[in-house]
Amino acid sequence: MRMLLADQGQSWKEEVVTIDTWMQGLLKPTCLYGQLPKFEDGDLTLYQSNAILRHLGRSLGLYGKNQREAAQVDMVNDGVEDLRGKYGTMIYRNY
């Protein structure tokens, strides 16, 4: 999200939540699905990383010119997500 916004010359306000703050347990119940990141765009609040990325892509004109290109963007995003999941497993569980 940060890279996409920076690449597109967008400004944003970032609130960093420390592990200590998260572990206090006050923030988690206020988050849909009990997790971060949380993204606010006006009166729209989103929580899932890929939903946030798709929203930004559509908002910034990066989601293709038609339904076919949007489907290809989704395919690439989902492929990257699959790789990220496998990388996380390799690094944090099977290194």
N, C-alpha and C positions, 0 to 999 in steps of 0.2 A: 504494500500500500504506500509506504513512504517512497519507494523508488518510483512507482507510477506517478504519484503526485509531483515529486521533484522533476521527473522527466518531462512532465507536462507544464512545468513552471507554475504550479499551483502552490498556494500557501495553506498551511494547516496549523491547528493548535493541537499539541500532543500532551496528554496527561500520562505520565509514567506511573504505574502502580508497582510499588516495591513488593517483594515477597513478604516482608513484614506486614505491610498494609493488607495484603491479600489474606494472609494467615490469621489476621484478627477476625475475619469472618463477617464483617459488616457489609462489604461490597458484594460478595458472591450472591446473596439472595436477591439483590437488585438487578442482577444480570440475567437475561433470558438464557436458558440452558446452564446457568451458573458458571459461565466462563467468559473470558475476554478473547479477542479484542472487541471493543465497542466502538462503533463509528456513528457519528451524528452529522447529518447533512440537513440543516434547517430543522423541520419537525419530523424528519425521518431518522429512526435509530435502527441500525443493523448490527448483528453480532457475529455472524459466520464469515470467516476470512474470504472465502470464495464468493459469497454473496456480495460482500463489500467490493471486491475487485470487479465483479460483473457490473455492479451499480456504477462504479467509477468509470469503467470502460464505456458504458452506454452514455453516461453524463458528459464524458469528454470526447465523444465521437470516435472511440477506438474499438467499437464492437462490430465492425463490418458495415458494409453498405446495404446488406440485405439479409434475409433469414439464412441463406446458405453460408455466407461468411460468418454470421453469428454462431452457427453450428460448428464451424471450423475453429473459431476462437474457443468455444466451450471444449472441444476435443483437445486442443493443445493445453488448455488450463487443467483439464482432468488428467491428462498424461503427466504433466508436471507434478500434480498432486500425488499421483501414484508413485512417481520417483521419489518425491519428498518423504512419503511414508516409508518406502523401502530403505532410504538413506537413514532415517531416524531409527528404524529397527536395527540396522547394521551398526550404527554408531553407539546407540544406547543399550542394546541388548546382546548383540552377537559380535562385538568387536574383538 
